[in-house]
Amino acid sequence: MDAHGLHLLLLTFIFAMYFLVLAYLRGRRMSFGAFAFWGLVAMLLPAFGPFFVIAIRPGNLTARPR
């Protein structure tokens, strides 16, 4: 694999993790400001930001209907 392929793989991983965090944050109850803050943390720390957000578990879990 050449450098271009590795770069593409890294970008794919970063975008996949970012969308994973957005899906995770959607299930949490928090204000828009808090949602935007945690989304920015995930985006500004590309490799480790999503892991931090999921590990910290901001907000409260929303109740899911049965």
N, CA, C and O atoms as a GROMACS GRO file, in nm:
protein
  264
    1MET      N    1   0.086  -0.118   0.000
    1MET     CA    2   0.000   0.000   0.000
    1MET      C    3   0.090   0.123   0.000
    1MET      O    4   0.185   0.132   0.077
    2ASP      N    5   0.059   0.216  -0.085
    2ASP     CA    6   0.139   0.338  -0.094
    2ASP      C    7   0.087   0.444   0.002
    2ASP      O    8  -0.011   0.422   0.074
    3ALA      N    9   0.153   0.560   0.002
    3ALA     CA   10   0.118   0.668   0.094
    3ALA      C   11  -0.023   0.721   0.067
    3ALA      O   12  -0.094   0.759   0.161
    4HIS      N   13  -0.064   0.724  -0.058
    4HIS     CA   14  -0.199   0.773  -0.091
    4HIS      C   15  -0.305   0.680  -0.032
    4HIS      O   16  -0.406   0.727   0.020
    5GLY      N   17  -0.284   0.551  -0.041
    5GLY     CA   18  -0.379   0.455   0.015
    5GLY      C   19  -0.388   0.464   0.166
    5GLY      O   20  -0.498   0.454   0.222
    6LEU      N   21  -0.274   0.483   0.233
    6LEU     CA   22  -0.276   0.498   0.378
    6LEU      C   23  -0.346   0.626   0.421
    6LEU      O   24  -0.418   0.628   0.521
    7HIS      N   25  -0.325   0.733   0.346
    7HIS     CA   26  -0.391   0.860   0.376
    7HIS      C   27  -0.542   0.846   0.362
    7HIS      O   28  -0.618   0.895   0.446
    8LEU      N   29  -0.586   0.780   0.258
    8LEU     CA   30  -0.728   0.756   0.237
    8LEU      C   31  -0.787   0.670   0.348
    8LEU      O   32  -0.898   0.695   0.394
    9LEU      N   33  -0.713   0.568   0.390
    9LEU     CA   34  -0.758   0.482   0.499
    9LEU      C   35  -0.770   0.560   0.631
    9LEU      O   36  -0.866   0.541   0.705
   10LEU      N   37  -0.674   0.647   0.659
   10LEU     CA   38  -0.678   0.728   0.780
   10LEU      C   39  -0.797   0.824   0.778
   10LEU      O   40  -0.867   0.838   0.878
   11LEU      N   41  -0.820   0.890   0.665
   11LEU     CA   42  -0.934   0.982   0.654
   11LEU      C   43  -1.067   0.908   0.669
   11LEU      O   44  -1.160   0.959   0.732
   12THR      N   45  -1.076   0.790   0.612
   12THR     CA   46  -1.198   0.709   0.625
   12THR      C   47  -1.222   0.674   0.771
   12THR      O   48  -1.335   0.681   0.819
   13PHE      N   49  -1.116   0.635   0.842
   13PHE     CA   50  -1.128   0.601   0.984
   13PHE      C   51  -1.173   0.722   1.066
   13PHE      O   52  -1.260   0.709   1.152
   14ILE      N   53  -1.115   0.838   1.039
   14ILE     CA   54  -1.149   0.959   1.115
   14ILE      C   55  -1.296   0.996   1.093
   14ILE      O   56  -1.366   1.028   1.189
   15PHE      N   57  -1.342   0.994   0.968
   15PHE     CA   58  -1.482   1.027   0.941
   15PHE      C   59  -1.577   0.924   1.001
   15PHE      O   60  -1.683   0.960   1.051
   16ALA      N   61  -1.541   0.798   0.996
   16ALA     CA   62  -1.626   0.694   1.055
   16ALA      C   63  -1.636   0.712   1.206
   16ALA      O   64  -1.745   0.698   1.262
   17MET      N   65  -1.527   0.743   1.272
   17MET     CA   66  -1.530   0.765   1.417
   17MET      C   67  -1.612   0.890   1.451
   17MET      O   68  -1.684   0.891   1.550
   18TYR      N   69  -1.600   0.995   1.369
   18TYR     CA   70  -1.676   1.116   1.395
   18TYR      C   71  -1.826   1.090   1.384
   18TYR      O   72  -1.903   1.138   1.467
   19PHE      N   73  -1.868   1.016   1.282
   19PHE     CA   74  -2.011   0.985   1.269
   19PHE      C   75  -2.058   0.891   1.378
   19PHE      O   76  -2.174   0.897   1.419
   20LEU      N   77  -1.972   0.805   1.426
   20LEU     CA   78  -2.005   0.719   1.540
   20LEU      C   79  -2.033   0.803   1.664
   20LEU      O   80  -2.128   0.777   1.738
   21VAL      N   81  -1.949   0.904   1.687
   21VAL     CA   82  -1.970   0.992   1.803
   21VAL      C   83  -2.099   1.072   1.788
   21VAL      O   84  -2.172   1.089   1.886
   22LEU      N   85  -2.128   1.121   1.669
   22LEU     CA   86  -2.253   1.196   1.650
   22LEU      C   87  -2.374   1.107   1.676
   22LEU      O   88  -2.472   1.152   1.735
   23ALA      N   89  -2.368   0.982   1.632
   23ALA     CA   90  -2.478   0.889   1.660
   23ALA      C   91  -2.488   0.862   1.809
   23ALA      O   92  -2.598   0.850   1.863
   24TYR      N   93  -2.374   0.851   1.876
   24TYR     CA   94  -2.374   0.828   2.021
   24TYR      C   95  -2.432   0.948   2.094
   24TYR      O   96  -2.514   0.932   2.185
   25LEU      N   97  -2.391   1.069   2.055
   25LEU     CA   98  -2.440   1.189   2.123
   25LEU      C   99  -2.588   1.213   2.098
   25LEU      O  100  -2.655   1.273   2.181
   26ARG      N  101  -2.641   1.166   1.986
   26ARG     CA  102  -2.784   1.181   1.959
   26ARG      C  103  -2.868   1.109   2.062
   26ARG      O  104  -2.980   1.150   2.090
   27GLY      N  105  -2.816   1.003   2.117
   27GLY     CA  106  -2.890   0.926   2.216
   27GLY      C  107  -2.875   0.978   2.358
   27GLY      O  108  -2.927   0.918   2.451
   28ARG      N  109  -2.806   1.089   2.375
   28ARG     CA  110  -2.787   1.148   2.507
   28ARG      C  111  -2.872   1.274   2.520
   28ARG      O  112  -2.893   1.344   2.422
   29ARG      N  113  -2.920   1.303   2.640
   29ARG     CA  114  -3.000   1.422   2.665
   29ARG      C  115  -2.907   1.534   2.712
   29ARG      O  116  -2.850   1.526   2.821
   30MET      N  117  -2.894   1.637   2.630
   30MET     CA  118  -2.810   1.752   2.665
   30MET      C  119  -2.852   1.872   2.582
   30MET      O  120  -2.924   1.858   2.483
   31SER      N  121  -2.806   1.988   2.622
   31SER     CA  122  -2.840   2.109   2.550
   31SER      C  123  -2.766   2.113   2.416
   31SER      O  124  -2.672   2.037   2.393
   32PHE      N  125  -2.811   2.203   2.329
   32PHE     CA  126  -2.745   2.215   2.199
   32PHE      C  127  -2.600   2.261   2.216
   32PHE      O  128  -2.512   2.216   2.143
   33GLY      N  129  -2.576   2.349   2.311
   33GLY     CA  130  -2.440   2.396   2.336
   33GLY      C  131  -2.348   2.283   2.378
   33GLY      O  132  -2.234   2.275   2.332
   34ALA      N  133  -2.397   2.196   2.466
   34ALA     CA  134  -2.317   2.082   2.509
   34ALA      C  135  -2.294   1.985   2.394
   34ALA      O  136  -2.184   1.931   2.378
   35PHE      N  137  -2.397   1.963   2.313
   35PHE     CA  138  -2.384   1.876   2.196
   35PHE      C  139  -2.279   1.932   2.101
   35PHE      O  140  -2.195   1.857   2.050
   36ALA      N  141  -2.283   2.063   2.076
   36ALA     CA  142  -2.187   2.127   1.986
   36ALA      C  143  -2.045   2.119   2.044
   36ALA      O  144  -1.950   2.095   1.971
   37PHE      N  145  -2.032   2.140   2.176
   37PHE     CA  146  -1.901   2.132   2.239
   37PHE      C  147  -1.840   1.994   2.224
   37PHE      O  148  -1.724   1.981   2.184
   38TRP      N  149  -1.916   1.890   2.256
   38TRP     CA  150  -1.862   1.754   2.246
   38TRP      C  151  -1.838   1.713   2.102
   38TRP      O  152  -1.746   1.636   2.074
   39GLY      N  153  -1.918   1.764   2.011
   39GLY     CA  154  -1.893   1.739   1.870
   39GLY      C  155  -1.763   1.803   1.824
   39GLY      O  156  -1.688   1.744   1.746
   40LEU      N  157  -1.736   1.925   1.872
   40LEU     CA  158  -1.611   1.991   1.839
   40LEU      C  159  -1.491   1.921   1.902
   40LEU      O  160  -1.385   1.912   1.839
   41VAL      N  161  -1.506   1.872   2.023
   41VAL     CA  162  -1.397   1.796   2.085
   41VAL      C  163  -1.363   1.675   1.999
   41VAL      O  164  -1.246   1.646   1.975
   42ALA      N  165  -1.465   1.605   1.954
   42ALA     CA  166  -1.442   1.487   1.870
   42ALA      C  167  -1.377   1.526   1.738
   42ALA      O  168  -1.295   1.451   1.685
   43MET      N  169  -1.413   1.641   1.683
   43MET     CA  170  -1.361   1.681   1.554
   43MET      C  171  -1.220   1.741   1.564
   43MET      O  172  -1.138   1.718   1.476
   44LEU      N  173  -1.192   1.816   1.671
   44LEU     CA  174  -1.063   1.881   1.684
   44LEU      C  175  -0.953   1.786   1.731
   44LEU      O  176  -0.835   1.814   1.709
   45LEU      N  177  -0.988   1.678   1.794
   45LEU     CA  178  -0.892   1.576   1.833
   45LEU      C  179  -0.921   1.453   1.748
   45LEU      O  180  -0.985   1.359   1.796
   46PRO      N  181  -0.876   1.451   1.624
   46PRO     CA  182  -0.925   1.353   1.526
   46PRO      C  183  -0.910   1.207   1.566
   46PRO      O  184  -1.006   1.131   1.550
   47ALA      N  185  -0.797   1.166   1.616
   47ALA     CA  186  -0.779   1.023   1.642
   47ALA      C  187  -0.836   0.982   1.778
   47ALA      O  188  -0.893   0.874   1.789
   48PHE      N  189  -0.822   1.066   1.880
   48PHE     CA  190  -0.862   1.027   2.014
   48PHE      C  191  -0.988   1.096   2.064
   48PHE      O  192  -1.044   1.052   2.164
   49GLY      N  193  -1.033   1.201   2.000
   49GLY     CA  194  -1.152   1.273   2.042
   49GLY      C  195  -1.275   1.186   2.056
   49GLY      O  196  -1.343   1.194   2.158
   50PRO      N  197  -1.308   1.103   1.956
   50PRO     CA  198  -1.426   1.017   1.970
   50PRO      C  199  -1.417   0.921   2.088
   50PRO      O  200  -1.517   0.894   2.154
   51PHE      N  201  -1.298   0.869   2.114
   51PHE     CA  202  -1.281   0.780   2.228
   51PHE      C  203  -1.304   0.854   2.360
   51PHE      O  204  -1.366   0.801   2.452
   52PHE      N  205  -1.252   0.979   2.369
   52PHE     CA  206  -1.273   1.060   2.489
   52PHE      C  207  -1.421   1.087   2.512
   52PHE      O  208  -1.469   1.074   2.625
   53VAL      N  209  -1.492   1.124   2.408
   53VAL     CA  210  -1.634   1.159   2.422
   53VAL      C  211  -1.714   1.037   2.468
   53VAL      O  212  -1.797   1.050   2.558
   54ILE      N  213  -1.690   0.922   2.410
   54ILE     CA  214  -1.764   0.802   2.449
   54ILE      C  215  -1.725   0.757   2.590
   54ILE      O  216  -1.810   0.709   2.664
   55ALA      N  217  -1.598   0.772   2.627
   55ALA     CA  218  -1.553   0.731   2.760
   55ALA      C  219  -1.609   0.822   2.869
   55ALA      O  220  -1.641   0.775   2.978
   56ILE      N  221  -1.621   0.951   2.842
   56ILE     CA  222  -1.670   1.046   2.942
   56ILE      C  223  -1.821   1.036   2.959
   56ILE      O  224  -1.872   1.066   3.067
   57ARG      N  225  -1.892   0.996   2.856
   57ARG     CA  226  -2.039   0.981   2.857
   57ARG      C  227  -2.111   1.108   2.902
   57ARG      O  228  -2.175   1.108   3.007
   58PRO      N  229  -2.101   1.216   2.824
   58PRO     CA  230  -2.167   1.341   2.865
   58PRO      C  231  -2.318   1.329   2.857
   58PRO      O  232  -2.372   1.249   2.780
   59GLY      N  233  -2.386   1.412   2.938
   59GLY     CA  234  -2.533   1.414   2.937
   59GLY      C  235  -2.593   1.290   2.999
   59GLY      O  236  -2.521   1.204   3.050
   60ASN      N  237  -2.725   1.281   2.995
   60ASN     CA  238  -2.798   1.166   3.047
   60ASN      C  239  -2.849   1.082   2.932
   60ASN      O  240  -2.876   1.134   2.824
   61LEU      N  241  -2.861   0.954   2.955
   61LEU     CA  242  -2.913   0.865   2.853
   61LEU      C  243  -3.062   0.892   2.835
   61LEU      O  244  -3.136   0.900   2.933
   62THR      N  245  -3.107   0.905   2.711
   62THR     CA  246  -3.248   0.927   2.685
   62THR      C  247  -3.324   0.796   2.701
   62THR      O  248  -3.273   0.689   2.669
   63ALA      N  249  -3.445   0.806   2.751
   63ALA     CA  250  -3.528   0.686   2.768
   63ALA      C  251  -3.578   0.641   2.632
   63ALA      O  252  -3.631   0.721   2.555
   64ARG      N  253  -3.563   0.516   2.603
   64ARG     CA  254  -3.611   0.461   2.476
   64ARG      C  255  -3.746   0.394   2.500
   64ARG      O  256  -3.762   0.319   2.596
   65PRO      N  257  -3.842   0.421   2.411
   65PRO     CA  258  -3.973   0.356   2.428
   65PRO      C  259  -3.964   0.205   2.404
   65PRO      O  260  -3.888   0.158   2.321
   66ARG      N  261  -4.045   0.133   2.479
   66ARG     CA  262  -4.044  -0.014   2.466
   66ARG      C  263  -4.150  -0.060   2.371
   66ARG      O  264  -4.164  -0.180   2.348
   0.00000   0.00000   0.00000
